[in-house]
Amino acid sequence: MAILNRFMKLLEWLETTRDFFYFLGQPIGISATTALFLYFSIQLWGCDSLLAVTLSCVGALK
């Protein structure tokens, strides 16, 4: 019974992961992912966090 319970949890996790990757494939998910990557990249260049957020959001929405 414990093995069946773990298998069911694995299937639930796979379904949640599938839904998450489906979201990332939608336009809003692509914009959010782009904004996150741009934010961390801009912060590595030495900008403060407020400027990095502003620039990454503008870049993701263009």
Buried (B, 14 or more C-beta within 10 A) or exposed (E): EEEEEEEEEEEEEEEEEEEEEEEEEEEEBEBBBBBEEBBEBBBEEEBEEEEBBEBBBEBBEE
